[in-house]
């Protein structure tokens, strides 16, 4: 069995792989917690396993989880980054700027959907990654749904926090419906527009929709989009297995 960990800016997702993905758990990211505090929270989730692989976009937590694995699980985890075989090439101005999360999702896209894909990952930021012939050619980044909501609420006097709910129409007749219509339909149609531009030269390229906030707009976007809640986690499995084969064959 393998522990799979995705450390994002807002949430940490943990799963186990043993021939198939096991239960997944989601926790709020907290950069103030120590090794021992995180283990106290996660000890019932982190299974006795042969190893761990981590995708992280929160550098300050890398040493925390590395030391957690060494102290409590007696092995050093793998981190998605330089030195690991991912099966993904990166051709951008500065490849080091491409986050581990984007690389892991691209690895899963190649493994399960082919060499070309548009990957939409909706988290703290919404990213749109263009993958062609196993190469990340570029990324577009915009504010994520929750980020947009919180920014809007924080900058206005008469709006209060609310839960996302699929709107019945593209316009609303009360404040909450108006906010959901604007944010959810607005985000969905923005993504469709970006995809249409990218599809001009590659009409049949699959579009993969993932990330914690993707569930809020899954029913509002073009139904050719493929929703995969655990795309990144599947990418961690692919990268882990690729590197274990490399170690065994060396």
C-alpha positions in Angstrom: 0.0 0.0 0.0 1.0 3.6 -0.7 0.0 6.8 1.1 -0.9 9.6 -1.4 -0.9 13.2 -0.3 -1.9 16.3 -2.2 -0.9 19.5 -0.2 -2.8 22.4 -1.7 -3.1 26.0 -0.5 -6.5 25.5 0.9 -6.8 21.7 1.5 -4.7 18.6 2.1 -6.1 15.5 0.4 -4.9 12.1 1.6 -5.7 8.7 0.0 -4.3 5.2 0.0 -3.6 3.0 -3.0 -3.6 -0.8 -2.8 -4.3 -1.9 -6.4 -7.1 0.6 -6.3 -7.7 4.0 -4.7 -9.0 3.6 -1.1 -10.9 6.1 1.0 -9.9 9.8 0.6 -9.9 12.4 3.3 -9.7 16.2 3.1 -8.2 18.5 5.7 -7.7 22.3 5.9 -4.2 23.3 5.2 -2.5 24.8 8.2 1.1 25.9 8.0 1.4 26.6 11.7 1.1 22.9 12.8 4.1 20.9 13.8 5.1 17.4 12.8 3.6 15.9 16.0 0.4 17.9 15.6 -0.1 16.8 12.0 0.5 13.1 13.0 -2.0 13.4 15.8 -4.6 14.5 13.3 -3.6 12.0 10.5 -2.5 8.9 12.4 -5.8 7.1 11.8 -5.6 7.9 8.1 -1.9 7.2 7.2 -1.8 3.5 6.8 1.2 1.2 7.5 2.5 1.2 3.9 5.6 0.7 1.8 5.9 4.3 0.9 4.4 7.8 0.4 4.3 10.2 -2.5 3.5 13.9 -2.1 2.4 16.7 -4.4 2.9 20.0 -2.7 2.4 23.7 -3.6 3.0 24.8 0.0 6.8 24.6 0.5 6.8 25.3 4.2 4.9 22.1 4.8 7.3 19.9 2.8 9.7 19.5 5.7 6.9 18.9 8.1 5.5 15.9 6.1 9.0 14.6 5.3 9.9 14.5 9.0 6.5 13.1 9.8 7.1 10.1 7.5 10.6 9.6 8.7 9.7 9.8 12.4 6.4 7.9 12.5 6.5 5.7 9.4 10.2 5.0 9.1 10.7 6.0 5.5 11.4 9.1 3.4 8.6 10.2 1.1 8.9 11.0 -2.5 8.0 14.5 -3.6 6.8 15.3 -7.1 9.5 17.5 -8.5 13.0 17.5 -10.1 14.6 14.0 -9.9 11.4 12.0 -10.3 10.3 10.4 -13.5 6.8 11.7 -14.3 6.3 11.0 -18.0 5.5 14.6 -18.5 7.7 17.1 -20.3 7.5 20.8 -19.7 8.2 23.4 -22.4 7.7 26.9 -20.8 9.9 29.8 -20.0 10.8 28.5 -16.5 9.9 24.9 -16.0 10.5 25.2 -12.3 7.5 27.5 -12.0 5.1 24.7 -13.0 3.6 23.4 -9.8 3.8 19.8 -8.7 0.0 19.6 -8.8 -0.1 20.4 -12.5 2.5 17.8 -13.2 0.7 15.1 -11.3 -2.6 15.9 -13.0 -0.8 15.8 -16.4 0.7 12.4 -15.6 -2.8 11.1 -14.8 -4.2 12.6 -18.0 -1.5 10.8 -20.1 -2.1 7.5 -18.3 -5.9 7.5 -18.5 -6.9 9.8 -21.4 -4.0 10.0 -23.9 -1.1 12.3 -24.8 -3.2 15.5 -25.3 -5.5 17.2 -22.9 -6.8 20.4 -21.5 -6.8 20.1 -17.7 -8.9 22.5 -15.6 -8.1 22.3 -11.9 -10.3 24.3 -9.6 -8.8 25.0 -6.2 -7.7 28.3 -4.6 -6.8 29.2 -8.1 -8.3 27.8 -11.3 -5.7 26.6 -13.7 -6.0 25.6 -17.3 -3.1 23.5 -18.5 -2.6 22.7 -22.1 -1.0 19.3 -22.7 0.2 18.2 -26.1 2.2 15.1 -27.0 2.9 14.6 -23.3 4.3 18.1 -23.1 2.9 20.9 -20.9 2.9 23.8 -23.4 1.5 26.4 -21.1 -0.9 27.3 -18.3 -3.6 30.0 -17.7 -4.3 31.0 -14.0 -7.2 32.9 -12.6 -8.8 33.3 -9.2 -10.7 30.2 -7.9 -14.3 30.2 -7.1 -13.9 30.4 -3.3 -11.2 33.0 -3.7 -13.6 35.1 -5.9 -16.4 34.7 -3.4 -14.3 35.7 -0.4 -12.8 38.7 -2.2 -16.3 39.9 -3.2 -17.7 39.5 0.2 -14.7 41.1 1.8 -14.9 44.1 -0.4 -18.6 44.9 0.1 -20.7 46.1 3.0 -24.0 44.4 2.3 -23.0 41.0 1.1 -22.4 38.1 3.6 -20.9 34.6 3.3 -23.0 32.0 1.5 -22.7 28.4 0.3 -22.4 27.6 -3.4 -25.6 26.2 -4.8 -26.4 25.4 -8.5 -28.4 28.3 -9.8 -31.7 27.7 -11.6 -31.1 30.5 -14.0 -28.3 32.7 -15.4 -29.8 35.6 -13.4 -31.3 35.5 -9.9 -34.1 37.3 -8.1 -32.6 37.4 -4.6 -29.1 38.2 -3.4 -27.9 34.6 -2.8 -29.3 33.4 -6.2 -27.7 36.4 -7.9 -24.3 35.6 -6.4 -24.5 32.0 -7.3 -25.6 32.8 -10.8 -22.8 35.3 -11.3 -20.0 33.3 -9.8 -21.0 29.8 -10.9 -22.3 30.5 -14.4 -19.7 33.2 -14.9 -16.9 30.8 -14.0 -18.4 28.0 -16.1 -18.8 30.2 -19.2 -15.3 31.7 -18.8 -13.9 28.2 -18.8 -15.9 27.2 -21.9 -14.6 30.3 -23.7 -11.0 29.5 -22.8 -11.4 25.9 -23.9 -13.0 27.0 -27.2 -9.9 29.2 -28.0 -7.6 26.3 -27.2 -9.6 23.8 -29.2 -9.4 25.9 -32.4 -6.3 23.9 -33.4 -7.2 20.7 -31.7 -10.9 20.1 -32.0 -11.1 16.7 -30.4 -8.8 17.3 -27.4 -10.3 16.0 -24.2 -11.1 18.4 -21.5 -10.6 17.2 -17.9 -12.3 19.0 -15.0 -10.9 18.4 -11.5 -10.2 20.1 -8.2 -12.2 20.7 -5.0 -14.5 23.4 -6.5 -15.1 21.6 -9.8 -18.2 19.9 -8.4 -20.0 23.3 -8.2 -19.9 23.8 -11.9 -19.8 20.3 -13.3 -23.4 20.5 -14.4 -23.1 24.0 -15.9 -20.2 23.4 -18.3 -20.1 21.7 -21.7 -21.0 18.1 -21.0 -18.1 16.9 -23.1 -15.9 17.9 -20.2 -14.8 14.9 -18.2 -15.2 15.3 -14.5 -12.6 13.5 -12.4 -12.5 14.5 -8.8 -9.3 12.5 -8.1 -7.3 13.1 -11.2 -4.3 14.5 -9.3 -4.3 11.5 -6.8 -4.4 9.1 -9.8 -1.3 11.0 -11.1 0.5 10.3 -7.8 -0.1 6.6 -8.3 1.2 6.8 -11.9 4.4 8.7 -10.8 5.0 6.5 -7.8 4.8 3.3 -9.8 7.0 4.7 -12.6 9.7 5.5 -10.1 9.5 2.2 -8.2 10.1 0.4 -11.5 13.1 2.6 -12.1 14.5 1.8 -8.6 13.9 -1.9 -9.0 15.5 -2.0 -12.4 18.6 0.0 -11.3 
